[in-house]
Amino acid sequence: MDKFFDFNHPFFRPLWLRVLIVALCLVWAMVEAGTGEMMWAMIFAAIGLYAGYGFFINFNPREPDDK
């Protein structure tokens, strides 16, 4: 396994999908924080921030492989 998660996969090319994934993670972190589950809130916030970095700062999509 080259990386834990391949942010540059062609599946993630649409902007709306990348925004949705990051937003869902961060919203769920707020839900968990609101219910008092701070450990889960930190986990989902970290996932959301990591996805945001991978999808918007370090994003360089590949072309799909045509076999």
N, C-alpha and C positions, 0 to 999 in steps of 0.2 A: 504494500500500500504506500503510494508515493506521498499522499497527504491525508490528513484526517477527513477533510471535506473539500471537494473540488469546486471552488467558487466560479471557475472559468468554464464550466461545462455549458454547452450550447443551450441546455434546458433553461438556464437562468438569464438568457439574453433579454427577454422583455422586462422593461423597467417596472411595470406594475407588479410583476411577480416578486422582484427583489424588494420593492417597497413593502409589499404585503408581508413577506417573511420577516423582515426586520420589525415592522410595526406590530405584528402578532406577538413576537417574542417580548418586545418592550411593554406592550399592553398587558400581557400575561404576568410580567414581572410586577407591574403596578397592582394587578389583582391580588397576587400573592402577598405583596407588601400590605395591602389594605386589609387582608384577613389575618395579618400577624405572622405569616410564615416567611420570616426574613431569609432563611437559608435558600428556599426555593426562589424567592425574589432575586437574590444575588445570582443564583445560577442562571435564571432566565435573562436577567439583565446582562450578564457576561456573554451569554450566547447571542443576544441581540446586538450588543456592541461589536462582538467578533464578526457577526454576519454583516453588520453595517460597514465595518472596515473592509471585509473581503468583497462585498458587492459594490461599494461606491468609491473607495479610495484605491484599492489594489485590483480593480476589475479589468480584465483583458480577455474577452471571450474568444474561444477557439471556433474555428469553422467545424460544422458537423462532418464526421467521417463518412464518406460515400464509399461503400464497399460493394 
